Amino acid sequence: MTPASWSLWRRIIALCAIVAGLLGLIAVTATITATANRTDTNKVMDRLTPALVNTERLYSQLLRQQTSTRTFVLTGRDSDLDTYRDAQEQERAILADTERLLSDEPALLAGVRQVAEATQRYRSEITEPLIAETRSSGPSPERAAPNDQSRAVYTAASDRINSLSRALTVRRDDVAKQVRSTSGTLIVLLIFAAVVVVVAGAALALLLRRLVTRPVTDLASEVRRVAGGDYDHEILGTGPPELAALANDVDTMRRRINAELTDVQDARRLVEEANRMLEQQAAELTRSNRDLEQFAYVASHDLQEPLRKVASFCQLLQRRYSGQLDERADQYIGFAVDGAQRMQRLINDLLAFSRIGRLTAGFTDVDLNKVVVDATAQFDAQREATGTEIVFTDLPAVRGEEPLLGALFGNLIGNAIKFRHPDRAPRIAIDCRQVDDEYEISVEDNGIGIEPEFADKVFVIFQRLHAKETYPGTGIGLAIAKKIVEYHGGRIWIDPSHREGTLFRFTLPVPEPAAADVSLTEESVS
């Protein structure tokens, strides 16, 4: 495989491998050089320079010994030898420290030992005999004066110290020169690494321009030509295999799109025609619903008068001819009267149902505490007769129509009283909590309850779960309640987890802050 046929990824990997190899070689060389530089620097700073300072201290201690000995020879006082003894201790410590510092320098270490021998010779041949003779014969100025022997021995010791100092200086300068050399090498290596990085970056930029930017630009130009409407233009790719494959895929897509364009246009015409038909049907359905609502309202309204006449005459027949005809005739008249009355109630309920949302005075701020108080007042007689207890706490203020909300609570409270349990007094608890941006209001009773399978059926208009002889009514109350809740933007349902009695829950939107400035109160009606 020739480099010209390499993929873009392979070329980038090859370039990165070369750069990484060069930088790795530079890093290894720099590490070795830096280690040597650090070692030499430590030797100069931590060993040779302190050892050179120690030579100055050795010369000082030798001079102190000479001076202290002469003073003792002149005075004969033993206290004048304190400096002499201290200088010896200092000399031994300095020699030991210097040997430690120069432990890896055998030539210099030999020089330290020669200094030790020279100073020891000075003490054994000059100072110690003078001290011993002064103690036995007393002080003497003539003895304190240096002679040729003492000068020769002292000079030999000081020369050894100076020789060691010069050797240390030469060695320190050599090591310092090595430090400067390795520092220069490090700088050269860093410059070379920077050059490698710059050259690698330039090579990568050139590689990307030749193999990515230019072929992609050419491909984009051809794609724009096709997008402009020239669907028959063949797209040719250049550059590395990846971009050539991409160009081939794009051209394959162009051919497929061009082949299917006619089908898409036909399908679009069909969809547009279907949309027009759906719009017509939606408009027709809206008109039909409006006509049905109008018909239900008009029919229920216009049927009131003839139905009242039928009910009135049936009641007149019942009052006038009751007992005058046979038993079956009285039964038929009773059926007619009952049917007319039930029809009246059904039409009234249907009229009320159709009016919800049609005749509106607009939403206002409604305090639900007041609404519940007004709704419970409608059932004062039933509450006293049945011992019903109605409790509610901290109901909020909402936006809505107060009469409709009153009808909502009236239906729920009326149902709870109507469908009470025969073995216990009715108790109705009304509560509220806020869930996100809605108030969730619950109306709980301890009545006979509703089976879970009928939880949705009870909200259907004119649906009944019990015979009318057992529980009177038209079966429209909960349908009205559902329509009122939905008209106010909420939803209503029966909580299936409640086992004793029935628990209705419905939601109402939380008003905007500016519209909800109504104080809440706590009420209890029993």
C-alpha positions as CSV (number, residue, x, y, z in Angstrom):
1,M,0.0,0.0,0.0
2,T,1.5,3.3,-1.1
3,P,1.3,6.4,1.1
4,A,-0.9,8.1,-1.4
5,S,-3.6,5.5,-0.7
6,W,-3.4,5.8,3.0
7,S,-6.4,7.0,4.9
8,L,-6.5,10.3,6.6
9,W,-6.4,8.7,10.0
10,R,-3.4,6.6,9.1
11,R,-1.5,9.7,7.8
12,I,-2.2,11.6,11.0
13,I,-1.1,8.6,13.1
14,A,2.1,8.4,11.1
15,L,2.8,12.1,11.6
16,C,2.0,11.9,15.3
17,A,4.2,8.8,15.7
18,I,7.2,10.6,14.1
19,V,6.7,13.7,16.3
20,A,6.2,11.6,19.4
21,G,9.4,9.7,18.7
22,L,11.4,12.9,18.2
23,L,9.9,14.5,21.4
24,G,10.5,11.2,23.3
25,L,14.2,11.2,22.2
26,I,14.5,14.8,23.2
27,A,12.8,14.2,26.6
28,V,15.2,11.3,27.4
29,T,18.2,13.3,26.4
30,A,16.9,16.3,28.4
31,T,16.3,14.1,31.4
32,I,19.8,12.7,31.4
33,T,21.3,16.2,30.9
34,A,19.1,17.7,33.6
35,T,20.1,15.0,36.0
36,A,23.8,15.6,35.4
37,N,23.2,19.4,35.7
38,R,21.4,19.0,38.9
39,T,24.1,16.6,40.3
40,D,26.9,19.1,39.3
41,T,25.0,22.0,40.7
42,N,24.5,20.2,44.0
43,K,28.2,19.4,44.1
44,V,29.1,23.0,43.6
45,M,26.6,24.4,46.0
46,D,26.4,21.8,48.7
47,R,30.0,20.3,48.7
48,L,32.8,22.1,47.0
49,T,31.8,25.7,48.0
50,P,31.3,24.7,51.7
51,A,34.6,22.8,51.6
52,L,36.3,25.9,50.2
53,V,34.9,28.0,53.0
54,N,36.2,25.4,55.5
55,T,39.8,26.0,54.3
56,E,39.4,29.6,55.3
57,R,38.1,28.5,58.7
58,L,41.0,26.0,59.1
59,Y,43.5,28.8,58.5
60,S,41.7,30.9,61.1
61,Q,41.8,28.1,63.6
62,L,45.5,27.6,63.0
63,L,46.2,31.2,63.6
64,R,44.1,31.1,66.8
65,Q,46.3,28.3,68.1
66,Q,49.5,30.2,67.4
67,T,48.2,33.4,69.0
68,S,46.8,31.6,72.1
69,T,50.1,29.7,72.6
70,R,52.2,32.9,72.4
71,T,49.9,34.6,74.9
72,F,50.3,31.6,77.4
73,V,54.1,31.7,77.0
74,L,54.1,35.4,77.9
75,T,51.6,35.2,80.8
76,G,51.8,31.6,82.1
77,R,48.0,31.7,82.9
78,D,46.3,28.5,82.0
79,S,43.1,30.3,81.1
80,D,44.9,31.8,78.1
81,L,44.9,28.2,76.6
82,D,41.1,28.1,76.4
83,T,41.2,29.6,73.0
84,Y,43.9,27.1,72.0
85,R,41.8,24.1,73.1
86,D,38.7,25.5,71.4
87,A,40.6,26.1,68.2
88,Q,41.7,22.5,68.2
89,E,38.1,21.3,68.7
90,Q,36.9,23.6,65.9
91,E,39.7,22.3,63.7
92,R,38.8,18.7,64.2
93,A,35.1,19.4,63.5
94,I,36.0,21.4,60.3
95,L,38.3,18.6,59.1
96,A,35.6,15.9,59.7
97,D,33.0,18.1,57.9
98,T,35.4,18.7,55.0
99,E,36.1,14.9,54.7
100,R,32.4,14.3,54.6
101,L,31.8,16.9,51.9
102,L,34.7,15.5,49.8
103,S,34.0,11.8,50.3
104,D,33.5,11.3,46.5
105,E,36.7,13.3,45.7
106,P,39.7,11.1,46.4
107,A,42.4,13.7,45.3
108,L,40.9,16.5,47.4
109,L,40.3,14.1,50.3
110,A,44.1,13.3,50.3
111,G,44.7,17.0,50.5
112,V,42.4,17.3,53.6
113,R,44.4,14.5,55.3
114,Q,47.7,16.3,54.5
115,V,46.3,19.5,56.1
116,A,45.4,17.4,59.2
117,E,48.9,16.0,59.3
118,A,50.5,19.4,58.9
119,T,48.5,21.0,61.7
120,Q,49.1,18.0,63.9
121,R,52.8,18.3,63.3
122,Y,52.7,22.1,64.1
123,R,51.1,21.2,67.5
124,S,53.4,18.3,68.3
125,E,56.6,20.1,67.3
126,I,55.9,23.7,68.2
127,T,53.0,24.5,70.4
128,E,52.9,21.5,72.8
129,P,56.6,21.7,73.7
130,L,56.2,25.5,74.3
131,I,53.3,24.9,76.6
132,A,55.0,22.2,78.5
133,E,58.3,24.2,78.9
134,T,56.3,27.3,80.1
135,R,54.5,25.2,82.7
136,S,57.8,23.9,84.0
137,S,59.9,27.0,83.7
138,G,57.4,29.9,83.8
139,P,56.7,32.6,81.3
140,S,59.4,34.0,79.0
141,P,59.2,36.7,76.4
142,E,62.3,35.3,74.6
143,R,60.6,31.9,74.2
144,A,57.4,33.6,72.8
145,A,59.3,35.0,69.9
146,P,59.1,32.8,66.8
147,N,62.2,31.1,65.6
148,D,63.1,29.6,62.2
149,Q,61.8,26.1,63.1
150,S,58.4,27.4,64.3
151,R,58.1,29.6,61.2
152,A,59.0,26.7,58.9
153,V,56.5,24.3,60.5
154,Y,53.7,27.0,60.6
155,T,54.4,27.9,57.0
156,A,54.2,24.3,56.0
157,A,50.8,23.9,57.6
158,S,49.4,27.1,56.1
159,D,50.8,26.1,52.7
160,R,48.9,22.8,52.9
161,I,45.8,24.7,53.7
162,N,46.4,27.1,50.7
163,S,47.1,24.1,48.4
164,L,43.8,22.5,49.4
165,S,42.0,25.8,48.8
166,R,43.5,26.2,45.4
167,A,42.7,22.6,44.5
168,L,39.1,23.1,45.7
169,T,38.8,26.3,43.6
170,V,40.1,24.6,40.5
171,R,37.7,21.6,41.0
172,R,34.7,24.0,41.7
173,D,35.4,25.9,38.5
174,D,35.6,22.7,36.5
175,V,32.3,21.5,37.9
176,A,30.7,24.9,37.4
177,K,31.9,24.9,33.8
178,Q,30.2,21.5,33.4
179,V,27.0,23.0,34.9
180,R,27.1,25.8,32.3
181,S,27.7,23.3,29.5
182,T,24.7,21.1,30.5
183,S,22.5,24.2,31.0
184,G,23.3,25.2,27.4
185,T,22.6,21.7,26.2
186,L,19.2,21.9,27.9
187,I,18.4,25.2,26.3
188,V,19.4,23.7,22.9
189,L,17.1,20.7,23.5
190,L,14.2,22.9,24.5
191,I,14.7,25.0,21.4
192,F,14.9,21.8,19.2
193,A,11.7,20.5,20.9
194,A,9.9,23.8,20.1
195,V,11.1,23.6,16.5
196,V,9.8,20.0,16.3
197,V,6.4,21.1,17.7
198,V,6.1,24.1,15.3
199,V,7.1,22.0,12.3
200,A,4.7,19.3,13.3
201,G,1.9,21.8,13.7
202,A,2.7,23.3,10.3
203,A,2.8,19.9,8.7
204,L,-0.5,18.9,10.3
205,A,-2.1,22.2,9.2
206,L,-0.8,21.6,5.6
207,L,-2.0,18.0,5.8
208,L,-5.5,19.0,6.9
209,R,-5.7,21.8,4.3
210,R,-4.7,19.4,1.4
211,L,-6.6,16.3,2.6
212,V,-9.6,17.8,4.4
213,T,-10.3,21.4,3.9
214,R,-9.9,21.6,0.2
215,P,-11.7,18.3,-0.7
216,V,-14.5,19.2,1.8
217,T,-14.8,22.7,0.2
218,D,-15.0,21.1,-3.3
219,L,-17.6,18.6,-2.1
220,A,-19.7,21.3,-0.4
221,S,-19.6,23.3,-3.7
222,E,-20.9,20.3,-5.7
223,V,-23.5,19.6,-3.0
224,R,-24.7,23.2,-3.2
225,R,-25.0,22.9,-6.9
226,V,-27.2,19.9,-6.5
227,A,-29.2,21.6,-3.8
228,G,-29.7,24.6,-6.1
229,G,-31.7,22.3,-8.4
230,D,-29.2,20.6,-10.7
231,Y,-30.2,17.1,-9.5
232,D,-28.5,15.4,-12.5
233,H,-25.0,16.7,-11.7
234,E,-22.7,13.9,-10.7
235,I,-20.7,14.5,-7.5
236,L,-17.1,13.5,-7.7
237,G,-14.9,13.2,-4.6
238,T,-11.2,13.9,-4.2
239,G,-8.7,13.6,-1.3
240,P,-8.2,10.6,1.1
241,P,-10.3,7.4,0.9
242,E,-12.7,8.6,3.6
243,L,-13.8,11.7,1.7
244,A,-13.9,9.9,-1.6
245,A,-16.3,7.3,0.1
246,L,-18.3,10.2,1.5
247,A,-18.6,11.8,-1.9
248,N,-19.7,8.5,-3.4
249,D,-22.4,8.1,-0.6
250,V,-23.6,11.7,-1.2
251,D,-23.9,11.0,-4.9
252,T,-25.7,7.7,-4.2
253,M,-28.1,9.7,-2.0
254,R,-28.5,12.3,-4.8
255,R,-29.4,9.6,-7.3
256,R,-32.0,8.1,-5.0
257,I,-33.5,11.4,-4.1
258,N,-33.7,12.3,-7.8
259,A,-35.4,8.9,-8.5
260,E,-37.9,9.4,-5.7
261,L,-38.5,13.1,-6.2
262,T,-41.5,12.5,-8.5
263,D,-43.1,10.1,-6.1
264,V,-42.5,12.6,-3.3
265,Q,-44.2,15.4,-5.3
266,D,-47.1,13.2,-6.1
267,A,-47.4,12.2,-2.4
268,R,-47.2,15.9,-1.5
269,R,-50.1,16.7,-3.8
270,L,-52.1,13.9,-2.2
271,V,-51.3,15.1,1.3
272,E,-52.3,18.7,0.4
273,E,-55.5,17.4,-1.0
274,A,-56.1,15.3,2.1
275,N,-55.3,18.3,4.3
276,R,-57.9,20.4,2.4
277,M,-60.5,17.7,2.9
278,L,-59.6,17.5,6.6
279,E,-60.0,21.2,7.0
280,Q,-63.4,21.1,5.3
281,Q,-64.4,18.2,7.5
282,A,-63.2,20.1,10.6
283,A,-65.1,23.2,9.6
284,E,-68.2,21.0,8.9
285,L,-67.8,19.3,12.3
286,T,-67.4,22.6,14.1
287,R,-70.5,23.9,12.4
288,S,-72.4,20.6,13.1
289,N,-71.4,20.8,16.8
290,R,-72.5,24.4,17.0
291,D,-75.8,23.5,15.3
292,L,-76.2,20.5,17.7
293,E,-75.6,22.7,20.7
294,Q,-78.1,25.3,19.4
295,F,-80.6,22.5,18.6
296,A,-80.2,21.0,22.1
297,Y,-80.7,24.5,23.7
298,V,-83.7,25.4,21.4
299,A,-85.2,21.9,21.7
300,S,-85.0,21.8,25.5
301,H,-86.2,25.4,25.7
302,D,-89.1,25.1,23.3
303,L,-90.2,21.7,24.7
304,Q,-90.9,23.4,28.0
305,E,-94.3,24.8,27.1
306,P,-95.9,21.7,25.5
307,L,-94.5,19.5,28.2
308,R,-95.9,21.7,30.9
309,K,-99.3,21.4,29.3
310,V,-99.0,17.7,29.1
311,A,-97.9,17.5,32.7
312,S,-100.6,19.9,33.9
313,F,-103.5,18.1,32.1
314,C,-102.2,14.7,33.3
315,Q,-102.2,16.0,36.9
316,L,-105.7,17.4,36.3
317,L,-106.9,14.0,35.1
318,Q,-105.3,12.4,38.1
319,R,-106.9,14.7,40.6
320,R,-110.4,14.8,38.9
321,Y,-110.8,11.2,37.9
322,S,-108.8,9.4,40.5
323,G,-111.0,6.7,42.0
324,Q,-113.7,7.1,39.4
325,L,-112.1,4.8,36.9
326,D,-110.9,1.3,37.3
327,E,-107.5,0.6,39.0
328,R,-105.7,0.1,35.7
329,A,-106.8,3.5,34.4
330,D,-105.5,5.2,37.6
331,Q,-102.2,3.3,37.1
332,Y,-101.9,4.5,33.5
333,I,-102.6,8.1,34.5
334,G,-99.9,7.8,37.2
335,F,-97.5,6.5,34.7
336,A,-98.3,9.5,32.4
337,V,-97.9,12.0,35.2
338,D,-94.6,10.5,36.4
339,G,-93.3,10.3,32.8
340,A,-94.2,13.9,32.1
341,Q,-92.5,15.1,35.4
342,R,-89.4,13.0,34.6
343,M,-89.3,14.5,31.1
344,Q,-89.5,17.9,32.6
345,R,-86.6,17.3,34.8
346,L,-84.6,15.8,32.0
347,I,-85.2,18.8,29.8
348,N,-84.3,21.2,32.6
349,D,-81.1,19.3,33.2
350,L,-80.3,19.2,29.5
351,L,-81.0,22.9,29.2
352,A,-78.6,23.6,32.2
353,F,-76.0,21.3,30.6
354,S,-76.2,23.1,27.3
355,R,-75.9,26.5,29.0
356,I,-72.5,25.8,30.5
357,G,-69.9,27.9,28.6
358,R,-72.5,29.5,26.4
359,L,-74.0,32.1,28.7
360,T,-71.0,33.6,30.5
361,A,-70.4,36.7,32.5
362,G,-66.6,36.3,32.4
363,F,-64.1,35.0,35.0
364,T,-63.7,36.8,38.2
365,D,-61.8,36.2,41.5
366,V,-63.9,33.6,43.4
367,D,-63.3,32.7,47.0
368,L,-64.1,29.0,47.2
369,N,-64.8,29.2,51.0
370,K,-67.8,31.5,50.3
371,V,-68.9,29.2,47.4
372,V,-68.9,26.2,49.7
373,V,-70.8,28.0,52.4
374,D,-73.5,29.1,49.9
375,A,-73.6,25.6,48.4
376,T,-74.1,24.0,51.8
377,A,-76.9,26.4,52.6
378,Q,-79.0,24.8,49.9
379,F,-79.0,21.6,51.9
380,D,-79.9,22.9,55.3
381,A,-83.1,20.8,55.5
382,Q,-81.4,17.6,54.3
383,R,-78.4,18.2,56.7
384,E,-80.7,18.6,59.7
385,A,-82.7,15.6,58.7
386,T,-79.8,13.3,58.1
387,G,-77.3,14.7,60.6
388,T,-74.8,15.5,57.8
389,E,-71.5,17.1,58.8
390,I,-69.6,19.2,56.2
391,V,-66.1,20.2,56.9
392,F,-63.7,22.3,54.8
393,T,-60.4,24.1,55.5
394,D,-58.3,26.8,53.8
395,L,-59.8,26.7,50.3
396,P,-58.1,29.0,47.9
397,A,-59.3,31.8,45.6
398,V,-59.5,31.0,41.9
399,R,-60.5,32.6,38.7
400,G,-63.9,31.4,37.4
401,E,-67.7,31.9,37.4
402,E,-69.1,31.8,40.8
403,P,-72.5,30.4,39.9
404,L,-71.0,27.5,38.0
405,L,-68.5,26.7,40.8
406,G,-71.5,26.8,43.2
407,A,-73.3,24.3,41.0
408,L,-70.2,22.1,41.0
409,F,-69.9,22.0,44.8
410,G,-73.7,21.7,45.0
411,N,-73.8,18.6,42.8
412,L,-71.0,16.9,44.7
413,I,-72.4,17.7,48.1
414,G,-75.9,16.7,47.0
415,N,-74.7,13.4,45.7
416,A,-72.9,12.7,49.0
417,I,-76.1,13.3,51.0
418,K,-78.3,11.4,48.5
419,F,-76.0,8.3,48.3
420,R,-75.4,8.2,52.1
421,H,-74.7,4.9,53.9
422,P,-77.7,3.6,55.8
423,D,-75.7,2.7,59.0
424,R,-73.9,6.1,59.6
425,A,-74.5,9.8,59.4
426,P,-73.1,11.4,56.3
427,R,-69.7,13.3,56.7
428,I,-68.3,15.3,53.8
429,A,-64.7,16.7,54.0
430,I,-63.5,19.2,51.5
431,D,-59.8,19.9,51.3
432,C,-57.2,21.4,48.9
433,R,-53.5,21.2,48.1
434,Q,-51.4,22.9,45.4
435,V,-49.7,20.6,42.9
436,D,-47.3,22.6,40.6
437,D,-49.5,25.2,38.9
438,E,-52.9,23.7,39.9
439,Y,-55.1,23.4,43.0
440,E,-56.2,19.8,43.6
441,I,-59.5,19.9,45.5
442,S,-60.9,16.8,47.1
443,V,-64.5,16.1,48.2
444,E,-64.7,13.0,50.4
445,D,-67.8,11.3,51.8
446,N,-68.5,8.1,53.8
447,G,-71.5,7.0,51.7
448,I,-72.1,3.8,49.7
449,G,-69.2,4.5,47.3
450,I,-68.7,3.8,43.6
451,E,-67.2,0.6,42.3
452,P,-63.9,1.2,40.4
453,E,-65.3,-0.2,37.1
454,F,-67.9,2.6,37.1
455,A,-65.5,5.4,37.9
456,D,-65.7,6.8,34.3
457,K,-69.3,5.8,33.5
458,V,-70.7,8.1,36.2
459,F,-69.5,11.2,34.4
460,V,-71.4,10.3,31.2
461,I,-74.7,12.3,30.7
462,F,-77.9,10.5,31.8
463,Q,-75.9,7.4,33.1
464,R,-77.3,5.9,36.3
465,L,-76.0,3.1,38.5
466,H,-79.2,2.7,40.5
467,A,-82.9,2.4,39.8
468,K,-84.8,5.7,39.9
469,E,-87.2,4.2,42.6
470,T,-84.1,3.7,44.9
471,Y,-82.3,7.0,44.2
472,P,-84.2,9.7,42.3
473,G,-82.6,11.9,39.7
474,T,-81.8,12.1,36.0
475,G,-78.1,11.0,36.1
476,I,-76.8,14.3,34.7
477,G,-75.3,15.9,37.9
478,L,-71.8,14.5,37.6
479,A,-71.8,15.2,33.8
480,I,-72.5,18.8,34.6
481,A,-69.8,18.8,37.3
482,K,-67.3,17.4,34.7
483,K,-68.3,20.1,32.1
484,I,-67.9,22.9,34.7
485,V,-64.5,21.7,35.7
486,E,-63.3,21.3,32.1
487,Y,-64.7,24.7,31.3
488,H,-62.5,26.2,34.0
489,G,-59.4,24.4,32.6
490,G,-59.3,21.5,35.0
491,R,-60.1,17.8,35.2
492,I,-62.1,15.6,37.6
493,W,-61.8,12.0,38.6
494,I,-62.7,9.4,41.3
495,D,-59.8,8.3,43.5
496,P,-59.7,4.5,43.3
497,S,-57.6,4.1,46.4
498,H,-60.4,5.4,48.6
499,R,-62.2,2.5,50.1
500,E,-64.9,3.8,52.5
501,G,-67.3,6.1,50.6
502,T,-66.3,8.1,47.5
503,L,-63.4,10.5,47.0
504,F,-63.8,13.0,44.1
505,R,-60.7,15.0,43.1
506,F,-60.7,17.9,40.6
507,T,-58.2,20.5,39.6
508,L,-58.4,24.2,39.0
509,P,-55.6,26.4,37.6
510,V,-53.7,28.6,40.1
511,P,-54.4,32.2,39.3
512,E,-51.7,34.7,38.3
513,P,-50.2,36.5,41.4
514,A,-51.9,39.7,40.5
515,A,-55.3,38.0,40.3
516,A,-55.0,35.8,43.4
517,D,-54.9,38.5,46.1
518,V,-57.8,37.0,48.0
519,S,-57.5,36.1,51.7
520,L,-58.2,32.5,52.8
521,T,-60.4,31.6,55.7
522,E,-61.1,28.4,57.6
523,E,-64.8,27.3,57.8
524,S,-66.5,24.3,59.3
525,V,-70.2,23.6,58.8
526,S,-71.8,20.7,60.7
